[in-house]
Amino acid sequence: MCTGDSFRNIVFSALETYNKTRSPEAVARITWVDDEKMLVKVEFEGAFCLSCGVRDWVEDYMYILRSMGHYAELVEYIEPGDNEFKRVGVFKVEPCRGGG
């Protein structure tokens, strides 16, 4: 449900939901927020990196935002290296625009 929360409150609330539902296989943390461009960069770490469908674990953050009534899109997906158990996603978020 869409509320009048600030952009930062929205992305951190989605982060809290993500970690509650995906931990311990995946744990996410926000590494930067651009309030003007409404972008958020999230780092995902955990054993999920060893499984199939790794990108799905990152996209789940986008779907959580959409379920909250906000438009969200994964605009960049970063795989740091073969020996690193993390992935990074950059998301464009438009509060209260709808979950599409």
OpenMM code with the backbone's topology and positions (N, CA, C; nanometers):
from openmm import Vec3, app, unit

residues = "MET CYS THR GLY ASP SER PHE ARG ASN ILE VAL PHE SER ALA LEU GLU THR TYR ASN LYS THR ARG SER PRO GLU ALA VAL ALA ARG ILE THR TRP VAL ASP ASP GLU LYS MET LEU VAL LYS VAL GLU PHE GLU GLY ALA PHE CYS LEU SER CYS GLY VAL ARG ASP TRP VAL GLU ASP TYR MET TYR ILE LEU ARG SER MET GLY HIS TYR ALA GLU LEU VAL GLU TYR ILE GLU PRO GLY ASP ASN GLU PHE LYS ARG VAL GLY VAL PHE LYS VAL GLU PRO CYS ARG GLY GLY GLY".split()
positions = [
    Vec3(0.0840, -0.1189, 0.0000),
    Vec3(0.0000, 0.0000, 0.0000),
    Vec3(0.0877, 0.1241, 0.0000),
    Vec3(0.0559, 0.2177, -0.0840),
    Vec3(0.1367, 0.3376, -0.0989),
    Vec3(0.1003, 0.4398, 0.0086),
    Vec3(0.2050, 0.4938, 0.0707),
    Vec3(0.1859, 0.5977, 0.1712),
    Vec3(0.2681, 0.7187, 0.1311),
    Vec3(0.2606, 0.8236, 0.2071),
    Vec3(0.3367, 0.9445, 0.1797),
    Vec3(0.4765, 0.9430, 0.2391),
    Vec3(0.5308, 0.8245, 0.2666),
    Vec3(0.6642, 0.8138, 0.3245),
    Vec3(0.7696, 0.8747, 0.2331),
    Vec3(0.8792, 0.9173, 0.2944),
    Vec3(0.9901, 0.9705, 0.2164),
    Vec3(1.0559, 0.8586, 0.1366),
    Vec3(1.1290, 0.8987, 0.0342),
    Vec3(1.1984, 0.8024, -0.0514),
    Vec3(1.2884, 0.7108, 0.0312),
    Vec3(1.3660, 0.7683, 0.1215),
    Vec3(1.4560, 0.6878, 0.2043),
    Vec3(1.3789, 0.5896, 0.2928),
    Vec3(1.2687, 0.6332, 0.3505),
    Vec3(1.1883, 0.5424, 0.4325),
    Vec3(1.1370, 0.4248, 0.3504),
    Vec3(1.0989, 0.4521, 0.2271),
    Vec3(1.0466, 0.3476, 0.1392),
    Vec3(1.1532, 0.2432, 0.1092),
    Vec3(1.2722, 0.2876, 0.0671),
    Vec3(1.3750, 0.1909, 0.0276),
    Vec3(1.4292, 0.1140, 0.1478),
    Vec3(1.4359, 0.1786, 0.2647),
    Vec3(1.4832, 0.1075, 0.3836),
    Vec3(1.3766, 0.0125, 0.4382),
    Vec3(1.2497, 0.0476, 0.4236),
    Vec3(1.1420, -0.0431, 0.4636),
    Vec3(1.1427, -0.1689, 0.3768),
    Vec3(1.1629, -0.1506, 0.2465),
    Vec3(1.1725, -0.2660, 0.1560),
    Vec3(1.2935, -0.3519, 0.1907),
    Vec3(1.4032, -0.2883, 0.2287),
    Vec3(1.5235, -0.3609, 0.2696),
    Vec3(1.4957, -0.4469, 0.3927),
    Vec3(1.4263, -0.3902, 0.4887),
    Vec3(1.3917, -0.4640, 0.6104),
    Vec3(1.3064, -0.5867, 0.5765),
    Vec3(1.2087, -0.5688, 0.4898),
    Vec3(1.1246, -0.6810, 0.4473),
    Vec3(1.2072, -0.7862, 0.3751),
    Vec3(1.2953, -0.7421, 0.2865),
    Vec3(1.3814, -0.8354, 0.2130),
    Vec3(1.4622, -0.9208, 0.3102),
    Vec3(1.5282, -0.8567, 0.4040),
    Vec3(1.6139, -0.9310, 0.4965),
    Vec3(1.5348, -1.0232, 0.5884),
    Vec3(1.4149, -0.9832, 0.6263),
    Vec3(1.3308, -1.0698, 0.7100),
    Vec3(1.2908, -1.1966, 0.6356),
    Vec3(1.2697, -1.1845, 0.5059),
    Vec3(1.2176, -1.2984, 0.4296),
    Vec3(1.3241, -1.3775, 0.3544),
    Vec3(1.4429, -1.3225, 0.3370),
    Vec3(1.5460, -1.3915, 0.2574),
    Vec3(1.6665, -1.4382, 0.3389),
    Vec3(1.6842, -1.3843, 0.4579),
    Vec3(1.7984, -1.4213, 0.5417),
    Vec3(1.7762, -1.5607, 0.5992),
    Vec3(1.8763, -1.6431, 0.6142),
    Vec3(2.0195, -1.6155, 0.6050),
    Vec3(2.0795, -1.6408, 0.4663),
    Vec3(2.0011, -1.6937, 0.3712),
    Vec3(2.0568, -1.7231, 0.2385),
    Vec3(2.1060, -1.5976, 0.1679),
    Vec3(2.0357, -1.4871, 0.1892),
    Vec3(2.0744, -1.3591, 0.1296),
    Vec3(2.0506, -1.2489, 0.2317),
    Vec3(2.1470, -1.1600, 0.2407),
    Vec3(2.1344, -1.0426, 0.3268),
    Vec3(2.1696, -0.9212, 0.2416),
    Vec3(2.0831, -0.8211, 0.2469),
    Vec3(2.1022, -0.7017, 0.1649),
    Vec3(2.1354, -0.5818, 0.2525),
    Vec3(2.2121, -0.4898, 0.1926),
    Vec3(2.2381, -0.3621, 0.2592),
    Vec3(2.2444, -0.2533, 0.1533),
    Vec3(2.1912, -0.1391, 0.1882),
    Vec3(2.1922, -0.0254, 0.0971),
    Vec3(2.3278, 0.0431, 0.1084),
    Vec3(2.3926, 0.0641, -0.0074),
    Vec3(2.5245, 0.1268, -0.0064),
    Vec3(2.5203, 0.2739, -0.0470),
    Vec3(2.4212, 0.3161, -0.1223),
    Vec3(2.3978, 0.4585, -0.1473),
    Vec3(2.2574, 0.4826, -0.1988),
    Vec3(2.2133, 0.6055, -0.1749),
    Vec3(2.0806, 0.6491, -0.2182),
    Vec3(2.0967, 0.7849, -0.2863),
    Vec3(2.0377, 0.7992, -0.4034),
    Vec3(2.0342, 0.9278, -0.4728),
    Vec3(1.8892, 0.9753, -0.4691),
    Vec3(1.8604, 1.0648, -0.3745),
    Vec3(1.7231, 1.1121, -0.3555),
    Vec3(1.6708, 1.1877, -0.4775),
    Vec3(1.7578, 1.2602, -0.5449),
    Vec3(1.7153, 1.3413, -0.6588),
    Vec3(1.6748, 1.2542, -0.7778),
    Vec3(1.7574, 1.1545, -0.8094),
    Vec3(1.7293, 1.0655, -0.9228),
    Vec3(1.6456, 0.9444, -0.8830),
    Vec3(1.6196, 0.9315, -0.7531),
    Vec3(1.5432, 0.8197, -0.6975),
    Vec3(1.6045, 0.6851, -0.7351),
    Vec3(1.7344, 0.6760, -0.7112),
    Vec3(1.8093, 0.5528, -0.7335),
    Vec3(1.8596, 0.5011, -0.6002),
    Vec3(1.8660, 0.3700, -0.5890),
    Vec3(1.9214, 0.3072, -0.4691),
    Vec3(2.0107, 0.1917, -0.5132),
    Vec3(2.1269, 0.1837, -0.4514),
    Vec3(2.2222, 0.0759, -0.4801),
    Vec3(2.2225, -0.0185, -0.3607),
    Vec3(2.1982, -0.1461, -0.3899),
    Vec3(2.1864, -0.2464, -0.2844),
    Vec3(2.2866, -0.3583, -0.3100),
    Vec3(2.3590, -0.3947, -0.2049),
    Vec3(2.4537, -0.5059, -0.2124),
    Vec3(2.3902, -0.6274, -0.1453),
    Vec3(2.3942, -0.7394, -0.2139),
    Vec3(2.3357, -0.8644, -0.1661),
    Vec3(2.4484, -0.9644, -0.1431),
    Vec3(2.4539, -1.0220, -0.0235),
    Vec3(2.5582, -1.1193, 0.0085),
    Vec3(2.4941, -1.2458, 0.0626),
    Vec3(2.5633, -1.3589, 0.0419),
    Vec3(2.5171, -1.4828, 0.1015),
    Vec3(2.5360, -1.6033, 0.0130),
    Vec3(2.4922, -1.7151, 0.0668),
    Vec3(2.5070, -1.8434, -0.0015),
    Vec3(2.4232, -1.8521, -0.1287),
    Vec3(2.3261, -1.7635, -0.1466),
    Vec3(2.2434, -1.7664, -0.2677),
    Vec3(2.3292, -1.7561, -0.3931),
    Vec3(2.4476, -1.6976, -0.3807),
    Vec3(2.5373, -1.6807, -0.4962),
    Vec3(2.5842, -1.8139, -0.5530),
    Vec3(2.5693, -1.9207, -0.4767),
    Vec3(2.6109, -2.0534, -0.5220),
    Vec3(2.4976, -2.1294, -0.5888),
    Vec3(2.3779, -2.0726, -0.5882),
    Vec3(2.2609, -2.1427, -0.6405),
    Vec3(2.2265, -2.0969, -0.7818),
    Vec3(2.1298, -2.1636, -0.8397),
    Vec3(2.0762, -2.1222, -0.9696),
    Vec3(1.9868, -2.0002, -0.9477),
    Vec3(1.9678, -1.9235, -1.0504),
    Vec3(1.8763, -1.8097, -1.0414),
    Vec3(1.9259, -1.6980, -0.9518),
    Vec3(2.0565, -1.6718, -0.9547),
    Vec3(2.1152, -1.5704, -0.8670),
    Vec3(2.0500, -1.4337, -0.8883),
    Vec3(2.0263, -1.3980, -1.0122),
    Vec3(1.9666, -1.2671, -1.0416),
    Vec3(1.8275, -1.2538, -0.9782),
    Vec3(1.7547, -1.3644, -0.9678),
    Vec3(1.6215, -1.3618, -0.9070),
    Vec3(1.6254, -1.3094, -0.7640),
    Vec3(1.7310, -1.3444, -0.6905),
    Vec3(1.7442, -1.2993, -0.5515),
    Vec3(1.7579, -1.1472, -0.5464),
    Vec3(1.8253, -1.0900, -0.6440),
    Vec3(1.8413, -0.9449, -0.6515),
    Vec3(1.7092, -0.8808, -0.6947),
    Vec3(1.6444, -0.9381, -0.7940),
    Vec3(1.5175, -0.8837, -0.8432),
    Vec3(1.4077, -0.8880, -0.7374),
    Vec3(1.4188, -0.9771, -0.6406),
    Vec3(1.3181, -0.9840, -0.5344),
    Vec3(1.3014, -0.8504, -0.4620),
    Vec3(1.4093, -0.7747, -0.4485),
    Vec3(1.3990, -0.6427, -0.3853),
    Vec3(1.3043, -0.5530, -0.4664),
    Vec3(1.3152, -0.5589, -0.5972),
    Vec3(1.2277, -0.4819, -0.6854),
    Vec3(1.0810, -0.5233, -0.6650),
    Vec3(1.0577, -0.6534, -0.6560),
    Vec3(0.9201, -0.7016, -0.6397),
    Vec3(0.8619, -0.6631, -0.5040),
    Vec3(0.9458, -0.6562, -0.4024),
    Vec3(0.8980, -0.6101, -0.2717),
    Vec3(0.8535, -0.4643, -0.2819),
    Vec3(0.9331, -0.3809, -0.3470),
    Vec3(0.8942, -0.2407, -0.3664),
    Vec3(0.7630, -0.2305, -0.4436),
    Vec3(0.7489, -0.3103, -0.5473),
    Vec3(0.6245, -0.3089, -0.6261),
    Vec3(0.5055, -0.3523, -0.5421),
    Vec3(0.5255, -0.4513, -0.4557),
    Vec3(0.4152, -0.4980, -0.3709),
    Vec3(0.3734, -0.3911, -0.2701),
    Vec3(0.4622, -0.2955, -0.2444),
    Vec3(0.4327, -0.1842, -0.1541),
    Vec3(0.3626, -0.0693, -0.2275),
    Vec3(0.3409, -0.0843, -0.3593),
    Vec3(0.2697, 0.0165, -0.4369),
    Vec3(0.3578, 0.1165, -0.5089),
    Vec3(0.4866, 0.0831, -0.5249),
    Vec3(0.5809, 0.1737, -0.5898),
    Vec3(0.6318, 0.1120, -0.7192),
    Vec3(0.6588, 0.1977, -0.8172),
    Vec3(0.7235, 0.1494, -0.9383),
    Vec3(0.8703, 0.1256, -0.9049),
    Vec3(0.9240, 0.0130, -0.9486),
    Vec3(1.0654, -0.0172, -0.9268),
    Vec3(1.1176, -0.0941, -1.0467),
    Vec3(1.2428, -0.0643, -1.0819),
    Vec3(1.3070, -0.1295, -1.1951),
    Vec3(1.4536, -0.1524, -1.1604),
    Vec3(1.5032, -0.2703, -1.1933),
    Vec3(1.6458, -0.2996, -1.1791),
    Vec3(1.7147, -0.2407, -1.3015),
    Vec3(1.7940, -0.1349, -1.2827),
    Vec3(1.8567, -0.0672, -1.3963),
    Vec3(2.0013, -0.1103, -1.4178),
    Vec3(2.0609, -0.1715, -1.3163),
    Vec3(2.1973, -0.2232, -1.3317),
    Vec3(2.2168, -0.3421, -1.2387),
    Vec3(2.2787, -0.4459, -1.2933),
    Vec3(2.3078, -0.5682, -1.2179),
    Vec3(2.4575, -0.5920, -1.2281),
    Vec3(2.5248, -0.6005, -1.1137),
    Vec3(2.6708, -0.6104, -1.1116),
    Vec3(2.7131, -0.7402, -1.0443),
    Vec3(2.7971, -0.8160, -1.1139),
    Vec3(2.8584, -0.9365, -1.0584),
    Vec3(3.0056, -0.9047, -1.0345),
    Vec3(3.0439, -0.8749, -0.9091),
    Vec3(3.1798, -0.8293, -0.8806),
    Vec3(3.2909, -0.9244, -0.9240),
    Vec3(3.2806, -1.0526, -0.8939),
    Vec3(3.3860, -1.1459, -0.9309),
    Vec3(3.3474, -1.2881, -0.8978),
    Vec3(3.4185, -1.3822, -0.9589),
    Vec3(3.3859, -1.5233, -0.9405),
    Vec3(3.4001, -1.5703, -0.7964),
    Vec3(3.4931, -1.5148, -0.7227),
    Vec3(3.5189, -1.5608, -0.5863),
    Vec3(3.4490, -1.4777, -0.4801),
    Vec3(3.3612, -1.3902, -0.5210),
    Vec3(3.2896, -1.3062, -0.4256),
    Vec3(3.1450, -1.3537, -0.4136),
    Vec3(3.1005, -1.3669, -0.2910),
    Vec3(2.9646, -1.4128, -0.2647),
    Vec3(2.8720, -1.2931, -0.2469),
    Vec3(2.8712, -1.2067, -0.3481),
    Vec3(2.7810, -1.0919, -0.3445),
    Vec3(2.7442, -1.0502, -0.4859),
    Vec3(2.6337, -0.9804, -0.4946),
    Vec3(2.5874, -0.9194, -0.6174),
    Vec3(2.5384, -0.7798, -0.5799),
    Vec3(2.5316, -0.6924, -0.6789),
    Vec3(2.4891, -0.5550, -0.6546),
    Vec3(2.3797, -0.5198, -0.7543),
    Vec3(2.2767, -0.4541, -0.7053),
    Vec3(2.1697, -0.4069, -0.7913),
    Vec3(2.1480, -0.2580, -0.7726),
    Vec3(2.1267, -0.1883, -0.8831),
    Vec3(2.0893, -0.0473, -0.8784),
    Vec3(1.9447, -0.0397, -0.9261),
    Vec3(1.8610, 0.0210, -0.8438),
    Vec3(1.7176, 0.0237, -0.8695),
    Vec3(1.6679, 0.1668, -0.8857),
    Vec3(1.5808, 0.1862, -0.9825),
    Vec3(1.5080, 0.3117, -1.0001),
    Vec3(1.3740, 0.2918, -0.9317),
    Vec3(1.3392, 0.3826, -0.8421),
    Vec3(1.2158, 0.3698, -0.7649),
    Vec3(1.1348, 0.4977, -0.7815),
    Vec3(1.0075, 0.4816, -0.8121),
    Vec3(0.9170, 0.5957, -0.8218),
    Vec3(0.8022, 0.5722, -0.7246),
    Vec3(0.8093, 0.6360, -0.6078),
    Vec3(0.7073, 0.6147, -0.5050),
    Vec3(0.5664, 0.6436, -0.5549),
    Vec3(0.4764, 0.5577, -0.5150),
    Vec3(0.3323, 0.5734, -0.5385),
    Vec3(0.2929, 0.5788, -0.6854),
    Vec3(0.3787, 0.5297, -0.7733),
    Vec3(0.3441, 0.5278, -0.9155),
    Vec3(0.2744, 0.3983, -0.9541),
    Vec3(0.2797, 0.3016, -0.8691),
    Vec3(0.2167, 0.1739, -0.9005),
    Vec3(0.3206, 0.0667, -0.9137),
    Vec3(0.2786, -0.0552, -0.8931),
    Vec3(0.3713, -0.1664, -0.8866),
    Vec3(0.4202, -0.2215, -1.0174),
    Vec3(0.3894, -0.1621, -1.1323),
    Vec3(0.4227, -0.2170, -1.2619),
    Vec3(0.5635, -0.2309, -1.2877),
] * unit.nanometer
topology = app.Topology()
chain = topology.addChain("A")
for resn in residues:
    res = topology.addResidue(resn, chain)
    for name in ("N", "CA", "C"):
        topology.addAtom(name, app.Element.getBySymbol(name[0]), res)
